[in-house]
Amino acid sequence: MEDAIAVFYEDRETLIELSGEVDLACHDDLACMAATAIARGGPITVDVSDVTFMDSAGVTFLARLCGAEHQCGRRLSVNGARGIVLQLLEGAGLADDVVDVSVAAGR
């Protein structure tokens, strides 16, 4: 699977799809995408169902979006979190700050 970051806009909503490895190599792209999504002012959803690895760059990205959503009176929607992504969300204390966190069956 190729590493990819895709963003889709529908009305005011922003959907960000991450796949492959989300690490320091994509930090600048993540920062730019976060700034754009936050500036749009609408609800943000991040799909991480195809992420195979994530490090602190990905956690920082999600934390920044969580903070922005919180300031707007919303919670960040994260879909497909499992494995390393779910562990990082829990370890960073973000799991309670997001909605729609999908947990893999059997966990």
VOSEDO-702625 format. One record per residue: z, x, y of N, C-alpha, C in turn. Coordinates in pm, whole numbers, plus 50000, padded with zeros to 5 digits. Each point is the difference from the previous one (the first is absolute). Last residue first. Layout:
// residues N
ZXYZXYZXY ...
This chain:
// residues 107
520044887249327500935008350076501274992450026 496044982549776500875008149917500965008650075 495484985350235500694992849893500845009749918 499005011550513499304999749873500844993249893 500414987950520500585009549905499264998549868 499164988550553499714996649862500555010949910 501144981650506499945012349921499844995849856 500344972250419498914999949902499865013249925 502575005750448499854987949919498835001649906 503745035650269498644995349978500024987149918 503895026750112499374997450129498564994949986 502975015349641500554987750054499354995850132 498755040949786499684989049910500524986650052 500635045850190499024990850059499744987649914 502745043149945500704988450054499074989850063 499005041749754500015001150146500744988250065 499435001749526500725012150040500125001650151 497394964249816501434998049972500815012050049 495365003150036500474989150087501504997949981 497935030449709500125005450135500484989450099 499144986849556501145009150003500225005750140 496174973749925501214991750000501255008850006 495925022249961500074993150130501264991650009 498975022349590500465009250105500134993050135 499484964849636500075014449974500545007850117 498114955550160500565002849867500065015249985 498164957550360500875011849990500575001149859 496844966050215499665008749889500875012349985 499774976350479499594994349872499705010849898 502804989650488499485010949917499704994149863 501254984250542499614995549866499375011849926 503764996550426498755005549949499744994649860 502824972250365500205010649902498635004449949 501674977750502499384998149868500455011149906 500824995450488500694989249930499414996749864 498825035950316499294987650025500644988149928 501675044249949500054997550144499294987050038 499775015049552501364995650032500124996750149 496035019449846500084986049958501374994350034 499365045650077499184992150093500074985149965 502165030749711500654999450130499264991450099 498035008349580501194991549985500694998350135 496435030449978499534986250000501164990249985 501005045649969499534997150137499534985550010 501215016249575501174998250086499604996550142 496615010749690500584987049971501224997250087 498015042650043499044989750039500604986049980 502405036649834500064999750147499104989150055 499785008549542501254993450033500164998850152 496345024349837499844985749972501254992250035 500165046550038499034994950098499794985049981 502735025149694500664995950123499044994950107 497984996649523501075008950044500564995050132 497024980849538500344998850141501115009950029 496044982449595500995009650047500264997550146 497134971349761500465007749883501075010250035 497814949850191500545013150038500555006849875 498074954250055499185010649940500455014150039 502174959550162499874997949855499185010849931 501614989150473500185013249940499784999549848 499204971850500499814999049856500055014149942 501864974450469499545012449940499924998049849 500154969150492500205000649856499445013249950 501624974550498499405011149929500354999049852 499694966550487500645003849874499205010849927 499144999750522500124989649897500705005049876 498805026450407501094990650021500184989349895 497045041650123499394986749985501054988950010 501265046149999499464995750129499374986149993 501565021049601501124996050085499504994750134 496825018149704500554987649944501144994750088 498135042050113499044989150022500564986749952 502525039049919499954997250143499074988350030 500215015849556501244993150038499964996350148 496465025949837499934986349948501254992150038 499915045850104499014992750082499924985449957 502695028449743500584998550133499074992050091 498445011749569501054989949993500614997450137 496875034849961499334987049983501034988749997 501655044050012499364996450128499314986549992 502015017749597500974996650104499354995450130 498295015449545499494988350072500954995550112 500935038049719498585001750033499444988150078 504485001149813499865006650128498545001750043 500564961949647500835011850024499685006150135 498674962349604500354998250141500995011150033 496154989349589501155007750048500184998250151 497494961149736500055014249965501265006550051 498674957750273499775002849859500025015149977 501024955050380500125014149968499725001949852 499174961550419499985002949856500025015049980 501254960750398499745014149975500095002149849 499434957550383500235003649859499585014549983 501374963950430499445012749957500375002349854 499564955450385500615006949886499265012949965 498794966250338500985009850048500605008249887 495454979749898500724994650115500965010750051 498495020949629499644985849998500854993250105 498475053049807500594991650103499514985849983 500645049649700499264987750023500744991650102 499675053949766500684990450086499074988250026 500945046049643499094989950055500824990250084 500125050749726500754991650093498984990450059 500305035549538499334992150103501024992450084 498785037349555500984996750103499294992550111 498234998449488499895007550125501094995550097 499815000249443500004991650118500005008850124 
